[in-house]
Amino acid sequence: MVDVVRESARAGRMVFFEESARDGAQAKTLMGAGFRVRLAREQGAIFGADGPRHVVFAAGFPSVCAQEFEATRQVALEAQDSVSPAAICRGTAADVRLALGAVRGAAGARVMVIVAASEATARALVHSDARTALATGMDVVKEAVDLAAGDGVAVDVCLVDAPRADPALVAEYAGAMTAGGAGTIVLADTVGDLLPGQARTLFQRVAAGAGPDTVLVSHLHNDLGLGLANTLAALETGVRVVACSWLGMAERSGMAATEQLLFLLAHDPAKAARLTGSARELWWTPPDLTRLPGIARMVSAETGVPLTVTTPIVGTGVATISTGTPFTHPRTFQPYDPQRHLGLEPTVVLTHLASRRVLRAVAERLGHDLDPVRTRTALAWVKDRAYRLGQAVVPDADFAAYLDGLTASTTAPTPEPVPTPGPATAPTS
């Protein structure tokens, strides 16, 4: 059996361990089986025929209930050509068998066995010390590898709470589990309190101790707002398999957002080389980034997790312009071209910050060609309305209705005065 995830990682290619259906459930969301299949297919399509080599899709946790088992199995059977489907399980023989049953028969199928690594999690999960928990986990992993071999299923291991564990102990068992047949070893920070330097050190120490055959995976949470930064720190150490989720959905404050991480690594090869510390090609098939906004909207609609104006890459403010200088010189004020990379047409939005050029552009889009007098009148109306209602954005429908009345008049209106700001005062520190 060829483990395409190990093959990709060892070749320096990126693999995304997609967690929105599984860890995303801990963000108090629930994706139905049909939607999980749809999401897996859409995500795999970003990479064309190489979807299974670039995406591990954590389809579910079969031991939760019969419905979760069936949802996981449906993804495995119906999305196997798009992604490498995975079932997640606890470190018990019964859970392993259930997980294997959920993905059995699917191409590229995987199971991930969760094993406590720190003293705190070992006491909480299996009521033992960390070394005993890891030794027991080792036995379960060996059994899982033996059971999975006949079905062509790869076995991954997630070492829970790795940052608070003894790094030498984690490295010892990461290497031993790899030697015992594990495909990848996931280092999960669990409580999300790492700083980037700590993340970098963790992966460096474990990689050095575990040996070159071990393929490490980062699974880093966002409790301090550093999930993405910590994932990039892991990438700097040579990690090429990274856990993430659409819109950052996961327990508590979530984890690195799939759309942000993927865009950051794909839109600018030179930037990606600086981030990863390597000029090696990251893709079997370069990702189609224009699919990101549509998938993000799809996930938002299904889960109720909102896309905000300031959500990076896929938010409602991307590719919008509302002020004068960015309107006339957009590339001077953008880190990337939204139309080129994401397929998003630039949109001019009318707000209280509008200049006459911005206002005329919106009016033209709505079918009105304003002369200078009507432009000044309309601009005064826009600013008055915004401050009076406490709403920055003037909807197109409202502005169109105003313009219909304004331009219907045969007599040019007397322009309302637009106040001129006084001299600026330097701020004091």
C-alpha positions as CSV (number, residue, x, y, z in Angstrom):
1,M,0.0,0.0,0.0
2,V,1.3,3.5,-0.9
3,D,0.5,6.0,1.8
4,V,0.0,9.1,-0.4
5,V,0.1,11.4,2.6
6,R,3.5,10.2,3.8
7,E,4.7,10.3,0.1
8,S,3.5,13.9,-0.3
9,A,5.0,15.1,3.0
10,R,8.3,13.4,2.4
11,A,8.4,15.0,-1.1
12,G,8.0,18.4,0.5
13,R,4.4,18.8,-0.7
14,M,1.7,20.4,1.4
15,V,-1.1,18.2,2.9
16,F,-4.1,19.8,4.7
17,F,-5.6,17.7,7.5
18,E,-9.1,19.2,7.2
19,E,-10.9,19.3,10.6
20,S,-14.1,21.4,10.0
21,A,-16.4,18.4,10.0
22,R,-14.8,16.8,13.1
23,D,-13.1,19.3,15.4
24,G,-15.4,21.9,14.0
25,A,-18.2,20.1,15.8
26,Q,-16.7,21.2,19.0
27,A,-17.4,24.8,17.8
28,K,-21.0,23.8,18.4
29,T,-21.8,23.2,14.7
30,L,-23.1,20.0,13.1
31,M,-22.5,19.1,9.4
32,G,-24.9,16.6,8.0
33,A,-23.6,13.6,6.1
34,G,-24.5,15.0,2.7
35,F,-22.9,18.3,3.4
36,R,-19.7,16.6,4.6
37,V,-19.5,14.8,1.3
38,R,-20.1,18.0,-0.6
39,L,-17.4,19.9,1.3
40,A,-14.9,17.1,0.9
41,R,-15.5,17.0,-2.9
42,E,-15.3,20.8,-3.1
43,Q,-12.1,20.9,-1.1
44,G,-10.5,18.1,-3.1
45,A,-11.4,19.9,-6.4
46,I,-9.2,22.8,-5.4
47,F,-6.3,20.4,-6.3
48,G,-7.9,18.6,-9.2
49,A,-7.0,15.0,-9.6
50,D,-4.4,15.4,-6.8
51,G,-7.0,16.1,-4.1
52,P,-6.3,12.8,-2.2
53,R,-2.6,13.7,-2.0
54,H,-3.2,17.2,-0.7
55,V,-6.3,16.8,1.6
56,V,-6.9,14.4,4.5
57,F,-10.6,14.9,5.4
58,A,-11.4,14.1,9.0
59,A,-14.9,12.8,8.2
60,G,-16.0,12.2,11.8
61,F,-15.7,10.4,15.1
62,P,-17.6,7.1,14.6
63,S,-17.9,6.2,18.3
64,V,-20.1,9.3,19.0
65,C,-23.2,7.6,17.8
66,A,-24.7,5.5,14.9
67,Q,-25.5,8.7,12.9
68,E,-21.9,9.8,13.2
69,F,-20.6,6.4,12.1
70,E,-22.9,6.6,9.0
71,A,-21.9,10.1,8.2
72,T,-18.2,9.2,8.4
73,R,-18.8,6.1,6.2
74,Q,-20.8,8.1,3.6
75,V,-17.9,10.5,3.2
76,A,-15.4,7.6,2.9
77,L,-17.4,5.9,0.2
78,E,-18.7,9.0,-1.8
79,A,-15.7,11.4,-1.5
80,Q,-12.8,8.9,-1.8
81,D,-11.8,10.1,-5.2
82,S,-11.6,13.7,-4.0
83,V,-9.8,13.4,-0.6
84,S,-8.1,10.9,1.7
85,P,-11.0,10.2,4.1
86,A,-10.2,9.7,7.8
87,A,-12.1,8.4,10.9
88,I,-11.0,9.6,14.3
89,C,-11.0,7.3,17.4
90,R,-9.9,7.0,20.9
91,G,-7.0,4.7,21.8
92,T,-9.0,1.6,22.5
93,A,-9.3,-1.6,20.5
94,A,-13.1,-1.2,20.3
95,D,-12.8,2.4,19.0
96,V,-10.2,1.4,16.4
97,R,-12.4,-1.4,15.1
98,L,-15.3,1.0,14.8
99,A,-13.2,3.6,13.0
100,L,-11.9,1.0,10.6
101,G,-15.4,-0.2,9.8
102,A,-16.4,3.4,8.9
103,V,-13.7,3.8,6.3
104,R,-13.1,0.2,5.1
105,G,-13.2,-0.2,1.4
106,A,-12.4,3.4,0.6
107,A,-9.4,4.4,-1.4
108,G,-6.8,6.3,0.6
109,A,-8.7,5.7,3.9
110,R,-7.1,6.5,7.2
111,V,-7.9,6.2,10.9
112,M,-6.3,8.5,13.6
113,V,-5.8,7.1,17.1
114,I,-5.8,9.7,19.9
115,V,-3.2,9.0,22.6
116,A,-2.6,11.1,25.7
117,A,1.0,12.5,25.9
118,S,1.2,14.8,28.9
119,E,0.8,13.9,32.6
120,A,-2.3,16.1,32.8
121,T,-4.1,14.5,29.8
122,A,-3.0,11.0,30.8
123,R,-4.6,11.4,34.2
124,A,-7.8,12.9,32.7
125,L,-8.2,10.5,29.8
126,V,-6.9,7.1,30.9
127,H,-6.1,7.6,34.6
128,S,-2.4,6.8,34.4
129,D,0.9,8.5,34.1
130,A,2.1,9.7,30.7
131,R,4.6,6.9,30.0
132,T,2.0,4.3,30.8
133,A,-0.5,6.1,28.5
134,L,2.0,6.2,25.7
135,A,3.0,2.6,26.1
136,T,-0.7,1.5,26.1
137,G,-1.2,3.7,23.0
138,M,1.7,2.0,21.4
139,D,0.0,-1.3,21.8
140,V,-3.2,0.0,20.4
141,V,-1.4,1.5,17.4
142,K,0.3,-1.8,16.7
143,E,-3.1,-3.6,16.8
144,A,-4.6,-0.9,14.6
145,V,-1.8,-1.3,12.0
146,D,-2.2,-5.1,11.9
147,L,-6.0,-4.8,11.6
148,A,-5.8,-2.1,8.9
149,A,-3.1,-3.7,6.8
150,G,-5.5,-6.1,5.1
151,D,-7.9,-3.3,4.1
152,G,-5.2,-0.9,2.9
153,V,-6.0,1.7,5.6
154,A,-3.3,4.0,7.0
155,V,-3.0,4.6,10.7
156,D,-2.2,8.0,12.1
157,V,-1.6,8.9,15.8
158,C,-2.5,12.1,17.6
159,L,-0.4,12.8,20.6
160,V,-2.6,15.0,22.8
161,D,-1.2,18.0,24.7
162,A,2.2,17.5,23.3
163,P,3.6,20.9,24.3
164,R,3.1,20.2,28.0
165,A,4.6,16.7,27.7
166,D,8.2,15.7,28.1
167,P,9.6,16.3,24.6
168,A,12.1,13.5,24.9
169,L,9.2,11.1,25.8
170,V,7.1,12.4,22.9
171,A,10.0,12.0,20.5
172,E,10.7,8.5,21.7
173,Y,7.1,7.3,21.1
174,A,6.7,9.2,17.9
175,G,9.7,7.4,16.5
176,A,8.6,4.0,17.9
177,M,5.0,4.4,16.6
178,T,6.4,5.3,13.2
179,A,8.6,2.3,13.2
180,G,5.6,0.2,14.2
181,G,3.7,1.3,11.0
182,A,2.0,4.7,11.9
183,G,1.7,6.9,8.9
184,T,1.9,10.3,10.6
185,I,2.3,11.6,14.1
186,V,0.1,14.6,15.0
187,L,1.4,16.9,17.7
188,A,-1.7,18.6,19.2
189,D,-1.3,21.7,21.4
190,T,-4.8,21.0,22.8
191,V,-5.1,24.1,25.0
192,G,-3.9,26.6,22.4
193,D,-1.5,28.6,24.5
194,L,1.7,28.3,22.5
195,L,3.7,31.2,21.3
196,P,5.4,30.8,17.8
197,G,8.8,30.3,19.3
198,Q,7.6,27.5,21.5
199,A,5.8,25.9,18.6
200,R,9.0,26.0,16.5
201,T,11.1,24.5,19.4
202,L,8.5,21.7,20.0
203,F,8.6,20.5,16.4
204,Q,12.3,20.8,16.1
205,R,13.0,18.8,19.3
206,V,10.5,16.1,18.5
207,A,11.6,15.8,14.9
208,A,15.3,15.5,16.0
209,G,14.5,12.8,18.6
210,A,12.0,10.8,16.5
211,G,14.2,10.4,13.5
212,P,13.9,11.2,9.8
213,D,11.2,8.6,9.0
214,T,8.7,10.3,11.3
215,V,6.2,12.5,9.5
216,L,4.9,15.1,12.0
217,V,1.6,16.9,11.7
218,S,0.7,20.2,13.4
219,H,-2.6,20.6,15.1
220,L,-2.6,24.0,16.8
221,H,-5.4,25.9,18.3
222,N,-6.2,29.7,18.3
223,D,-7.0,30.5,21.9
224,L,-4.4,33.3,22.0
225,G,-5.1,34.3,18.3
226,L,-1.8,32.6,17.3
227,G,-3.1,29.4,15.6
228,L,-2.0,30.5,12.2
229,A,1.3,32.0,13.4
230,N,2.1,28.8,15.3
231,T,1.3,26.7,12.2
232,L,3.7,28.8,10.2
233,A,6.3,28.2,12.8
234,A,5.8,24.5,12.5
235,L,6.2,24.8,8.7
236,E,9.5,26.6,9.2
237,T,10.8,23.4,10.8
238,G,9.9,21.2,7.8
239,V,6.4,20.1,8.8
240,R,4.3,19.7,5.7
241,V,1.0,18.2,7.0
242,V,-1.0,20.8,8.9
243,A,-4.4,20.6,10.6
244,C,-6.9,23.4,9.8
245,S,-10.6,24.0,9.4
246,W,-12.8,26.2,7.2
247,L,-13.4,29.6,8.9
248,G,-11.2,28.4,11.8
249,M,-13.9,26.3,13.4
250,A,-12.8,24.1,16.3
251,E,-13.0,23.9,20.0
252,R,-13.1,27.2,21.9
253,S,-11.5,29.9,19.7
254,G,-10.8,27.5,16.9
255,M,-7.6,26.8,14.9
256,A,-5.8,27.9,11.8
257,A,-8.4,28.7,9.1
258,T,-8.1,26.5,5.9
259,E,-8.7,29.4,3.5
260,Q,-6.1,31.6,5.2
261,L,-3.4,29.0,5.4
262,L,-4.0,27.8,1.8
263,F,-4.0,31.2,0.3
264,L,-0.9,32.3,2.2
265,L,1.0,29.3,0.9
266,A,-0.2,29.5,-2.6
267,H,-0.8,33.0,-3.9
268,D,2.9,34.1,-3.9
269,P,5.6,31.4,-4.3
270,A,8.3,33.8,-3.1
271,K,6.4,34.5,0.1
272,A,5.7,30.8,0.5
273,A,9.4,30.0,0.2
274,R,10.2,32.6,2.9
275,L,7.5,31.1,5.2
276,T,8.6,27.5,4.8
277,G,12.3,28.2,4.5
278,S,12.4,26.1,1.4
279,A,12.2,26.7,-2.4
280,R,10.9,23.2,-3.0
281,E,7.6,22.9,-4.9
282,L,4.7,22.6,-2.5
283,W,2.1,21.3,-4.9
284,W,1.5,18.3,-7.1
285,T,-1.2,20.4,-8.7
286,P,-1.3,24.1,-7.9
287,P,-4.5,25.0,-6.0
288,D,-7.3,26.9,-7.6
289,L,-7.7,29.7,-5.2
290,T,-10.8,31.1,-6.9
291,R,-12.7,28.3,-5.2
292,L,-12.0,29.6,-1.7
293,P,-14.7,32.3,-1.4
294,G,-17.5,30.0,-2.7
295,I,-16.5,27.2,-0.3
296,A,-16.3,29.6,2.6
297,R,-19.8,31.0,1.9
298,M,-21.1,27.4,1.6
299,V,-19.6,26.5,5.0
300,S,-20.9,29.7,6.6
301,A,-24.4,29.1,5.3
302,E,-24.4,25.5,6.6
303,T,-23.0,26.1,10.0
304,G,-24.2,29.7,10.8
305,V,-20.6,30.8,11.4
306,P,-20.6,34.3,10.0
307,L,-18.3,35.8,7.3
308,T,-17.6,39.3,8.6
309,V,-16.3,42.4,6.8
310,T,-12.8,41.8,8.2
311,T,-12.6,38.0,7.8
312,P,-9.3,37.6,5.9
313,I,-9.4,36.2,2.3
314,V,-13.1,35.3,2.2
315,G,-14.8,38.1,4.2
316,T,-17.4,40.5,2.8
317,G,-14.9,43.4,2.8
318,V,-12.4,41.7,0.5
319,A,-12.3,43.4,-2.9
320,T,-14.5,46.3,-1.7
321,I,-13.4,50.0,-1.9
322,S,-15.1,52.9,-0.1
323,T,-12.6,55.8,0.0
324,G,-11.0,58.1,-2.6
325,T,-7.3,57.2,-2.8
326,P,-7.8,53.4,-2.7
327,F,-10.4,54.0,-5.4
328,T,-8.0,55.8,-7.7
329,H,-4.9,53.7,-6.8
330,P,-6.2,50.3,-5.6
331,R,-3.0,48.4,-6.0
332,T,-1.1,50.8,-3.7
333,F,-3.4,49.8,-0.9
334,Q,-3.9,46.0,-1.4
335,P,-1.5,43.1,-0.5
336,Y,-2.8,41.1,-3.4
337,D,-5.1,41.4,-6.4
338,P,-8.5,39.9,-5.3
339,Q,-9.6,39.5,-8.9
340,R,-6.5,37.7,-10.1
341,H,-6.1,35.3,-7.2
342,L,-9.7,34.9,-5.9
343,G,-11.8,35.7,-8.9
344,L,-13.5,38.6,-7.0
345,E,-14.5,41.6,-9.0
346,P,-13.7,44.9,-7.2
347,T,-16.8,46.5,-5.8
348,V,-17.2,50.2,-4.8
349,V,-19.3,50.6,-1.6
350,L,-20.9,53.9,-0.7
351,T,-20.2,55.0,2.8
352,H,-19.8,58.3,4.8
353,L,-16.2,58.3,3.7
354,A,-17.1,58.6,0.0
355,S,-15.4,61.1,-2.3
356,R,-17.1,62.6,-5.3
357,R,-15.3,60.1,-7.5
358,V,-16.5,57.2,-5.4
359,L,-20.1,58.5,-5.4
360,R,-20.2,59.1,-9.2
361,A,-18.9,55.5,-9.7
362,V,-21.7,54.0,-7.6
363,A,-24.2,56.3,-9.3
364,E,-23.0,55.2,-12.8
365,R,-23.3,51.5,-11.7
366,L,-26.9,52.3,-10.8
367,G,-27.6,53.9,-14.2
368,H,-27.2,57.6,-13.3
369,D,-24.8,60.1,-14.8
370,L,-24.5,63.0,-12.3
371,D,-23.4,66.5,-13.1
372,P,-21.2,68.3,-10.6
373,V,-24.1,70.1,-8.8
374,R,-26.1,66.9,-8.3
375,T,-22.9,65.1,-7.2
376,R,-22.3,67.6,-4.4
377,T,-26.0,67.4,-3.4
378,A,-26.0,63.6,-3.4
379,L,-22.7,63.5,-1.4
380,A,-24.2,65.7,1.3
381,W,-27.2,63.4,1.4
382,V,-25.0,60.3,1.8
383,K,-23.0,61.8,4.7
384,D,-26.1,63.2,6.5
385,R,-27.9,59.8,6.2
386,A,-25.0,57.8,7.5
387,Y,-24.5,59.9,10.6
388,R,-28.2,60.4,11.2
389,L,-28.9,56.6,11.1
390,G,-25.5,55.5,12.5
391,Q,-24.9,53.2,9.5
392,A,-21.8,53.6,7.4
393,V,-22.9,51.7,4.3
394,V,-25.7,53.2,2.1
395,P,-27.4,50.2,0.4
396,D,-27.6,50.4,-3.4
397,A,-31.4,50.2,-3.2
398,D,-31.7,53.3,-1.0
399,F,-29.2,55.3,-3.0
400,A,-30.9,54.3,-6.2
401,A,-34.3,55.5,-4.9
402,Y,-32.7,58.8,-3.8
403,L,-31.1,59.3,-7.2
404,D,-34.4,58.5,-9.0
405,G,-35.9,61.4,-7.2
406,L,-32.9,63.7,-7.6
407,T,-32.5,63.2,-11.3
408,A,-36.2,63.3,-12.0
409,S,-36.2,67.0,-11.2
410,T,-35.8,69.2,-14.3
411,T,-34.2,72.0,-12.3
412,A,-30.8,71.4,-10.9
413,P,-31.0,71.5,-7.1
414,T,-29.1,74.0,-5.0
415,P,-26.2,72.0,-3.6
416,E,-26.1,71.6,0.1
417,P,-23.0,72.9,1.8
418,V,-20.3,70.3,2.6
419,P,-18.4,71.4,5.7
420,T,-14.7,72.0,5.3
421,P,-12.7,70.5,8.1
422,G,-10.6,72.9,10.1
423,P,-6.8,72.6,10.4
424,A,-5.7,69.3,11.9
425,T,-4.2,69.4,15.4
426,A,-1.2,67.2,16.0
427,P,-2.1,64.5,18.6
428,T,-0.4,64.5,21.9
429,S,1.2,61.5,23.4
